Amino acid sequence: MEDKFQNKYRVSSPRLQGWDYGSHALYFVTICIKDRLPAFGEIWENEANETTLLKPTMLGNAAHNNWLQIPHFHPYVELDEFVIMPDHLHGILFFNKPDKITWEPNKPGGQRNNLASVVRGYKGSIKQYAQQNNIDFNWQPRFYDRVIRNEKEYANIKEYISKNPRNWILNKDGFENLYL
């Protein structure tokens, strides 16, 4: 579908139409670094090929630590599986709002207490860290998300995240396609 805004073509929203992104749910997010530069570190494996991990840069450590801080700024968010990769990160965020009774579908403009505001705060914290430490760094403008709809999908995504460093080594070219 070709949407127009002010009579110009634009990319349509990747968000699930009609969904309230502040509602009680599990969300799978992927956030990428601009131009896919490996600013967070490099993937390495031990000699026995048993363990594959990120050898983080200062910025990679900040990305990890700031991810862990999300619940301090958004108490309704619980962290699940996540992985920091050289040029992106994957994570599952659980919005624990069982008492939320209003439904507010996703809309453009200022938003609070929803997935976009959580990701915006996280991305801003890493950008600020980079600026304070004179690190040339930029995020890709958007992020990928998926509302996790059932247990099978949840299990597949958790496995995908946990195997991401190993797949990075196997694929050598980095970011692989999502097959969920």
VOTI-650261 format. One line per field, with one value per residue: residue number from 1; x, y, z of N, C-alpha, C in turn. Coordinates in nm, 4 decimals. Example, Ala and Ser with C-alpha at 12.3 -4.5 7.8 and 13.67 -1.06 7.14 Angstrom:
<atoms>
num 1,2
n.xx 1.3190,1.2850
n.yy -0.5690,-0.2250
n.zz 0.7800,0.7080
ca.xx 1.2300,1.3670
ca.yy -0.4500,-0.1060
ca.zz 0.7800,0.7140
c.xx 1.3200,1.2900
c.yy -0.3300,0.0030
c.zz 0.7800,0.7870
</atoms>
This chain:
<atoms>
num 1,2,3,4,5,6,7,8,9,10,11,12,13,14,15,16,17,18,19,20,21,22,23,24,25,26,27,28,29,30,31,32,33,34,35,36,37,38,39,40,41,42,43,44,45,46,47,48,49,50,51,52,53,54,55,56,57,58,59,60,61,62,63,64,65,66,67,68,69,70,71,72,73,74,75,76,77,78,79,80,81,82,83,84,85,86,87,88,89,90,91,92,93,94,95,96,97,98,99,100,101,102,103,104,105,106,107,108,109,110,111,112,113,114,115,116,117,118,119,120,121,122,123,124,125,126,127,128,129,130,131,132,133,134,135,136,137,138,139,140,141,142,143,144,145,146,147,148,149,150,151,152,153,154,155,156,157,158,159,160,161,162,163,164,165,166,167,168,169,170,171,172,173,174,175,176,177,178,179,180
n.xx 0.0843,0.0558,0.1180,0.0507,0.1862,0.1389,0.1179,0.3326,0.5184,0.5719,0.7351,0.5475,0.4243,0.5970,0.4755,0.2336,-0.0847,-0.3434,-0.2681,-0.2055,0.0754,0.1532,0.0433,-0.0197,0.2037,0.4390,0.7289,0.9378,1.2360,1.4603,1.7424,1.9413,2.2752,2.3702,2.4563,2.5485,2.7856,3.0400,3.0269,2.9849,3.1528,3.3280,3.2576,3.3647,3.4986,3.5780,3.8693,3.7830,3.5486,3.3168,3.1984,3.0525,3.0876,3.0354,3.3007,3.3207,3.3310,3.3954,3.1588,2.9949,2.9831,2.8444,2.6052,2.5091,2.4928,2.3156,2.0869,2.0149,1.9301,1.6823,1.4330,1.4513,1.3891,1.1510,0.9278,0.7282,0.8303,0.9739,1.2732,1.3701,1.5144,1.8107,2.0578,2.3644,2.5102,2.7777,2.6878,2.4223,2.1316,1.9295,1.6281,1.3883,1.1142,0.9006,0.5998,0.4548,0.1591,-0.0994,-0.3299,-0.4069,-0.6610,-0.7495,-0.7441,-0.5202,-0.4551,-0.1549,-0.0073,0.1082,0.3445,0.4058,0.4609,0.4076,0.5144,0.5116,0.6212,0.7747,0.8593,1.0197,1.2263,1.3226,1.4232,1.6248,1.7929,1.8646,2.0133,2.2445,2.3452,2.3994,2.5986,2.7982,2.8534,2.9488,3.1849,3.3317,3.2882,3.2342,2.9233,2.6106,2.2671,2.0620,1.7772,1.5165,1.3527,1.3140,1.0281,0.8286,0.5212,0.4858,0.2990,0.2281,0.3140,0.4819,0.5987,0.7290,0.9174,1.0675,1.1785,1.3303,1.5203,1.6362,1.7559,1.9406,2.1090,2.2201,2.4907,2.6477,2.5450,2.6311,2.9068,2.8994,2.7772,2.9380,2.8983,2.7483,2.4491,2.1732,1.8859,1.5563,1.3822,1.1126
n.yy -0.1174,0.2196,0.4821,0.8261,1.1264,1.4561,1.4782,1.3275,1.0297,0.7787,0.5606,0.2963,0.2298,-0.0073,-0.1136,-0.3154,-0.2897,-0.1217,-0.2136,-0.1791,-0.0581,-0.0204,-0.2059,-0.5017,-0.7388,-0.9471,-0.8378,-0.8585,-0.7146,-0.5590,-0.3690,-0.1671,-0.0570,0.2364,0.2031,-0.0460,-0.0733,-0.2273,-0.1387,-0.2273,-0.4364,-0.7484,-1.0778,-1.3790,-1.7098,-1.9807,-2.1977,-2.4623,-2.4377,-2.4221,-2.2139,-1.9102,-1.5719,-1.2165,-0.9967,-0.7217,-0.3689,-0.0503,0.0858,-0.1293,-0.2532,-0.0512,-0.0617,-0.3124,-0.2827,-0.0629,-0.1706,-0.3500,-0.1676,-0.0751,-0.1568,0.0038,0.2580,0.2199,0.0765,-0.1124,-0.2806,-0.5912,-0.7676,-1.0110,-1.2730,-1.1575,-1.0237,-0.8697,-0.7741,-0.7308,-0.5216,-0.4761,-0.5364,-0.7787,-0.8331,-0.9421,-0.7905,-0.7728,-0.6331,-0.5752,-0.5303,-0.6100,-0.4944,-0.2933,-0.1252,0.0345,0.0777,0.1847,0.2363,0.2213,0.5248,0.8064,1.0548,1.2106,0.9827,0.7868,0.5555,0.3223,0.0804,0.2213,0.4472,0.3292,0.2107,0.4425,0.5835,0.4055,0.3988,0.6674,0.6847,0.5393,0.6826,0.9237,0.8357,0.7704,1.0239,1.1598,1.0245,1.0747,0.9089,0.8148,0.7589,0.6330,0.5483,0.3346,0.4804,0.3614,0.0833,-0.2715,-0.4605,-0.7147,-0.8340,-1.0826,-1.3660,-1.6246,-1.9265,-2.1018,-1.9337,-1.7609,-1.9389,-2.0028,-1.7521,-1.6954,-1.8997,-1.8263,-1.5809,-1.6671,-1.8269,-1.6483,-1.5304,-1.7583,-1.8186,-1.5929,-1.6356,-1.8650,-1.7655,-1.5562,-1.3139,-1.1674,-1.0216,-1.2217,-1.3468,-1.3181,-1.5917,-1.6896
n.zz 0.0000,-0.0826,0.1025,0.1567,0.2808,0.3354,0.0587,-0.0365,-0.1024,0.1420,0.3742,0.4944,0.8264,1.0286,1.2469,1.4212,1.3067,1.4771,1.7258,2.0745,2.1913,2.4491,2.5999,2.8037,2.7301,2.5466,2.3801,2.1020,2.0154,1.7843,1.7465,1.5500,1.4661,1.2934,0.9546,1.0068,1.1534,1.3509,1.6371,1.8963,1.9594,1.9051,1.7849,1.9277,1.9594,2.1785,2.1722,2.1583,2.0277,2.1753,2.3149,2.2273,2.2233,2.2801,2.2568,2.4163,2.3344,2.4968,2.4466,2.3866,2.6379,2.7739,2.6313,2.7106,2.9963,3.0177,2.9040,3.1005,3.2881,3.2104,3.3462,3.5763,3.4952,3.3689,3.5330,3.4799,3.2921,3.2272,3.1862,2.9493,2.7621,2.5984,2.3716,2.3008,2.0073,1.7608,1.5847,1.6372,1.8488,2.0141,2.1885,2.4342,2.5695,2.8423,2.8981,3.1825,3.2627,3.3874,3.4888,3.3217,3.1620,2.9557,2.5983,2.3678,2.0560,1.8529,1.7466,1.5493,1.6704,1.9961,2.2589,2.5540,2.8047,2.6484,2.3987,2.2044,2.3507,2.5459,2.3917,2.2666,2.4913,2.5718,2.3423,2.3387,2.5750,2.5152,2.2994,2.4302,2.6103,2.4256,2.3166,2.5462,2.5822,2.3601,2.1325,1.8069,1.6988,1.5882,1.5818,1.3793,1.2270,1.2814,1.4518,1.4791,1.5559,1.7118,1.8136,2.0413,2.0038,2.0907,2.2771,2.1303,1.9398,2.1152,2.2322,2.0021,1.9383,2.1687,2.1447,1.9005,1.9720,2.1695,2.0160,1.8425,1.8555,1.7864,1.5329,1.4033,1.3791,1.2174,0.9856,0.9139,0.7689,0.9312,1.0289,1.0064,0.8282,0.9626,1.0618,1.1834
ca.xx 0.0000,0.1343,0.0638,0.1053,0.1794,0.1612,0.1263,0.4595,0.5227,0.6484,0.7387,0.4397,0.4698,0.6146,0.4026,0.1107,-0.1976,-0.4461,-0.2154,-0.1658,0.2125,0.1744,-0.0391,0.0377,0.2441,0.5815,0.7729,1.0708,1.2894,1.5938,1.7870,2.0662,2.3647,2.3712,2.5523,2.5873,2.9229,3.0525,3.0684,2.9671,3.2571,3.3438,3.2200,3.4757,3.4672,3.6963,3.9362,3.7056,3.4238,3.2050,3.1368,3.0598,3.0503,3.0774,3.4114,3.2632,3.4016,3.3357,3.0205,2.9236,2.9549,2.7371,2.4811,2.4662,2.4544,2.1966,1.9722,1.9770,1.8715,1.5492,1.3266,1.4615,1.3236,1.0172,0.9053,0.6341,0.9017,1.0604,1.3638,1.3777,1.6345,1.8647,2.1973,2.4285,2.5932,2.8667,2.6226,2.2793,2.0938,1.7972,1.5798,1.2458,1.0668,0.7667,0.5269,0.3719,0.0513,-0.2226,-0.4458,-0.4356,-0.7947,-0.7751,-0.6743,-0.4812,-0.3778,-0.0347,-0.0329,0.2270,0.3541,0.4584,0.4031,0.4681,0.4871,0.4895,0.7439,0.8546,0.9227,1.1257,1.3365,1.3760,1.5036,1.7446,1.8807,1.9164,2.1153,2.3677,2.3949,2.4562,2.7241,2.8951,2.8931,3.0289,3.3137,3.3873,3.2792,3.1520,2.8216,2.4719,2.1722,1.9718,1.6618,1.4019,1.3830,1.2241,0.9598,0.7242,0.4407,0.4919,0.1575,0.1992,0.4265,0.5738,0.6731,0.8159,1.0281,1.1505,1.2515,1.4330,1.6266,1.7022,1.8418,2.0521,2.1989,2.2637,2.6369,2.6992,2.5060,2.7171,3.0311,2.8709,2.7408,3.0488,2.8584,2.6741,2.3052,2.1030,1.7416,1.4701,1.2884,1.0448
ca.yy 0.0000,0.3417,0.5885,0.9585,1.2246,1.5859,1.4511,1.2629,0.8893,0.7518,0.4209,0.2703,0.1893,-0.1509,-0.1535,-0.3925,-0.1974,-0.1333,-0.2685,-0.0870,-0.0939,-0.0032,-0.3078,-0.6205,-0.8300,-0.9709,-0.7730,-0.8907,-0.5961,-0.5583,-0.2311,-0.1748,0.0571,0.2946,0.1465,-0.1773,-0.0686,-0.3129,-0.0514,-0.2909,-0.5349,-0.8551,-1.2118,-1.4740,-1.8395,-2.0435,-2.2923,-2.5861,-2.4019,-2.4513,-2.0911,-1.7971,-1.4550,-1.0850,-0.9307,-0.5880,-0.2419,0.0326,0.1125,-0.2565,-0.2680,0.0443,-0.1146,-0.4217,-0.2293,0.0223,-0.2586,-0.4011,-0.0577,-0.0386,-0.1652,0.1119,0.3755,0.1756,-0.0337,-0.2104,-0.3634,-0.6985,-0.8131,-1.1537,-1.3042,-1.0526,-1.0406,-0.7570,-0.8223,-0.6222,-0.4087,-0.4723,-0.6131,-0.8416,-0.8537,-0.9603,-0.7070,-0.8074,-0.5219,-0.6379,-0.4377,-0.6888,-0.4153,-0.1893,-0.1519,0.1130,0.0339,0.3021,0.1890,0.2945,0.6433,0.8917,1.1639,1.1838,0.8681,0.7548,0.4250,0.2181,0.0248,0.3258,0.5330,0.2505,0.2012,0.5788,0.6111,0.3221,0.4483,0.7969,0.6660,0.4934,0.7977,1.0169,0.7763,0.7851,1.1654,1.1931,0.9568,1.1078,0.7928,0.8419,0.6540,0.6662,0.4386,0.3328,0.5576,0.2841,-0.0443,-0.3793,-0.5230,-0.8138,-0.8716,-1.2288,-1.4015,-1.7535,-1.9938,-2.1558,-1.8194,-1.7172,-2.0351,-1.9864,-1.6253,-1.7139,-1.9819,-1.7432,-1.4847,-1.7354,-1.8814,-1.5425,-1.5216,-1.8751,-1.7997,-1.4867,-1.7025,-1.9561,-1.6898,-1.4642,-1.1833,-1.0983,-1.0259,-1.3181,-1.3227,-1.3680,-1.6957,-1.7271
ca.zz 0.0000,-0.0921,0.1847,0.1311,0.3882,0.2722,-0.0840,-0.0686,-0.0650,0.2627,0.4140,0.5898,0.9589,1.0496,1.3677,1.4051,1.3000,1.5800,1.8502,2.1814,2.2256,2.5917,2.6658,2.8676,2.6231,2.5213,2.2573,2.0528,1.9487,1.7258,1.7272,1.4731,1.4560,1.1593,0.8592,1.0587,1.2026,1.4696,1.7476,2.0264,1.9852,1.8062,1.8296,1.9303,2.0190,2.2377,2.0826,2.1451,1.9590,2.2651,2.3623,2.1367,2.3012,2.2347,2.3256,2.4011,2.3454,2.6036,2.4072,2.4028,2.7814,2.8066,2.5729,2.7987,3.1276,3.0061,2.8805,3.2326,3.3657,3.1590,3.4476,3.6739,3.4369,3.3267,3.6276,3.4255,3.1953,3.2765,3.0819,2.9221,2.6835,2.5113,2.3317,2.2346,1.8967,1.7192,1.5184,1.6698,1.9671,2.0164,2.3234,2.4619,2.6797,2.8892,2.9585,3.2847,3.2960,3.3856,3.5291,3.2228,3.1083,2.8354,2.4773,2.2901,1.9410,1.8159,1.6642,1.5375,1.7666,2.1298,2.3264,2.6838,2.8658,2.5496,2.3449,2.1391,2.4515,2.6102,2.2962,2.2515,2.6100,2.5674,2.2357,2.3833,2.6786,2.4499,2.2228,2.5284,2.6565,2.3165,2.3090,2.6645,2.5719,2.2285,2.0441,1.6891,1.7040,1.5551,1.5650,1.2650,1.2745,1.3290,1.5150,1.4407,1.6701,1.6866,1.9288,2.0521,2.0136,2.1525,2.3424,2.0294,1.8867,2.2248,2.2416,1.8821,1.9481,2.2725,2.0864,1.7992,2.0422,2.2359,1.9147,1.7527,1.8428,1.7120,1.3935,1.3508,1.3404,1.1070,0.8661,0.8905,0.7181,1.0355,1.0514,0.9259,0.8124,1.0700,1.0232,1.3074
c.xx 0.0890,0.0650,0.1264,0.0871,0.2205,0.1940,0.2592,0.4517,0.6084,0.6448,0.6281,0.4980,0.4868,0.5381,0.2748,-0.0087,-0.2998,-0.3972,-0.1804,-0.0282,0.2498,0.1011,0.0453,0.0718,0.3952,0.6157,0.9160,1.1207,1.4302,1.6269,1.9245,2.1440,2.3649,2.4868,2.6108,2.7338,2.9337,3.1025,3.0591,3.0735,3.2691,3.3062,3.3434,3.4262,3.5941,3.7506,3.8575,3.5729,3.3003,3.1291,3.1584,3.0055,3.0911,3.1947,3.3795,3.3661,3.3431,3.1875,2.9357,2.8898,2.8426,2.6036,2.4239,2.4135,2.3284,2.0714,1.9214,1.9087,1.7294,1.4408,1.3336,1.3911,1.1801,0.9813,0.8083,0.7010,0.9881,1.1444,1.3598,1.5090,1.6785,2.0095,2.2437,2.5236,2.6821,2.7950,2.4716,2.2552,1.9544,1.7554,1.4304,1.2136,0.9245,0.7069,0.4254,0.2698,-0.0827,-0.3470,-0.4804,-0.5696,-0.8270,-0.6941,-0.6476,-0.3943,-0.2602,-0.0699,0.0958,0.2277,0.4086,0.3852,0.4777,0.4286,0.4493,0.6239,0.8327,0.9251,1.0352,1.2473,1.4018,1.4662,1.6327,1.8429,1.9432,2.0266,2.2490,2.4284,2.4610,2.5904,2.8332,2.9442,2.9827,3.1692,3.3796,3.3952,3.1855,3.0504,2.6858,2.3909,2.1089,1.8435,1.5456,1.4478,1.2797,1.1563,0.8603,0.6525,0.4404,0.3526,0.1274,0.3271,0.5292,0.6597,0.7722,0.9385,1.1226,1.2357,1.3607,1.5504,1.7057,1.7998,1.9629,2.1535,2.2583,2.4161,2.6972,2.6659,2.5909,2.8484,3.0066,2.8440,2.8482,3.0086,2.7657,2.5271,2.2357,1.9536,1.6670,1.3733,1.2222,0.9225
c.yy 0.1239,0.4524,0.7200,1.0447,1.3563,1.5675,1.3892,1.1176,0.8728,0.6021,0.3989,0.2138,0.0378,-0.2020,-0.2286,-0.2976,-0.2267,-0.1844,-0.1569,-0.1308,-0.0606,-0.1097,-0.4223,-0.7221,-0.8501,-0.9102,-0.8154,-0.7686,-0.6228,-0.4131,-0.2381,-0.0437,0.1052,0.2369,0.0139,-0.1834,-0.1482,-0.2364,-0.1176,-0.3971,-0.6352,-0.9893,-1.3015,-1.6045,-1.8997,-2.1507,-2.4209,-2.5633,-2.4311,-2.3256,-1.9797,-1.6764,-1.3263,-1.0388,-0.7821,-0.4745,-0.1687,0.0568,-0.0145,-0.2847,-0.1747,-0.0062,-0.2253,-0.3673,-0.1441,-0.0596,-0.3113,-0.2954,-0.0211,-0.0486,-0.0556,0.2378,0.3457,0.0544,-0.1413,-0.3045,-0.4660,-0.7477,-0.9642,-1.1751,-1.1807,-1.0835,-0.9120,-0.8170,-0.7059,-0.4995,-0.4001,-0.5423,-0.6679,-0.8533,-0.8759,-0.8760,-0.7499,-0.6843,-0.5841,-0.5364,-0.5118,-0.6084,-0.3039,-0.2200,-0.0702,0.0579,0.1572,0.2565,0.2811,0.4108,0.7245,0.9995,1.1183,1.0706,0.8425,0.6147,0.3165,0.1732,0.1318,0.4139,0.4596,0.2433,0.3384,0.6152,0.5320,0.3740,0.5820,0.7830,0.6215,0.6066,0.8987,0.9645,0.7954,0.9297,1.2039,1.1329,0.9754,0.9872,0.8290,0.7283,0.7098,0.5382,0.4467,0.4010,0.4765,0.1640,-0.1450,-0.4311,-0.6259,-0.8401,-1.0245,-1.2786,-1.5354,-1.8171,-2.0466,-2.0433,-1.7675,-1.8083,-2.0207,-1.8596,-1.6349,-1.7945,-1.9023,-1.6456,-1.5552,-1.7899,-1.7733,-1.5287,-1.6386,-1.8615,-1.6920,-1.5474,-1.7908,-1.8811,-1.5900,-1.3261,-1.1121,-1.1264,-1.1208,-1.2837,-1.3804,-1.4711,-1.7468,-1.8097
c.zz 0.0000,-0.0132,0.1430,0.2548,0.3251,0.1242,-0.1277,-0.0248,0.0596,0.2906,0.5164,0.7195,0.9681,1.1713,1.3313,1.4132,1.4099,1.7141,1.9474,2.2315,2.3700,2.6705,2.7207,2.7585,2.6245,2.3860,2.2258,1.9760,1.8956,1.6975,1.6616,1.4780,1.3117,1.0781,0.9065,1.1000,1.3323,1.5934,1.8845,2.0571,1.8732,1.8689,1.8229,1.9892,2.0751,2.1438,2.0615,2.0726,2.0436,2.3055,2.2605,2.2112,2.2314,2.3203,2.3125,2.4040,2.4669,2.5733,2.4184,2.5475,2.8244,2.7528,2.6609,2.9319,3.1211,2.9764,3.0146,3.3189,3.3215,3.2667,3.5550,3.6253,3.3946,3.4129,3.5794,3.3254,3.2687,3.1594,3.0707,2.8466,2.6043,2.4791,2.2634,2.1311,1.8496,1.6622,1.5427,1.8031,1.9475,2.1623,2.3288,2.5841,2.7147,2.9563,3.0541,3.3343,3.2981,3.4215,3.4310,3.1564,2.9831,2.7193,2.3922,2.1737,1.9098,1.7233,1.6535,1.6462,1.9009,2.1987,2.4557,2.7247,2.7649,2.4929,2.2815,2.2411,2.5243,2.5180,2.2767,2.3698,2.6101,2.4622,2.2752,2.4863,2.6181,2.3682,2.3169,2.5805,2.5504,2.3074,2.4259,2.6583,2.4345,2.1349,1.9292,1.6756,1.6663,1.5415,1.4274,1.3123,1.3323,1.4091,1.4682,1.5668,1.6215,1.8183,1.9311,2.0871,2.0788,2.2060,2.2419,1.9722,1.9908,2.2357,2.1222,1.8902,2.0541,2.2179,1.9832,1.8663,2.1022,2.1354,1.8242,1.7439,1.7634,1.5643,1.3264,1.2991,1.2172,0.9767,0.8239,0.8387,0.8148,1.0355,0.9547,0.9195,0.9324,1.0134,1.1491,1.2773
</atoms>
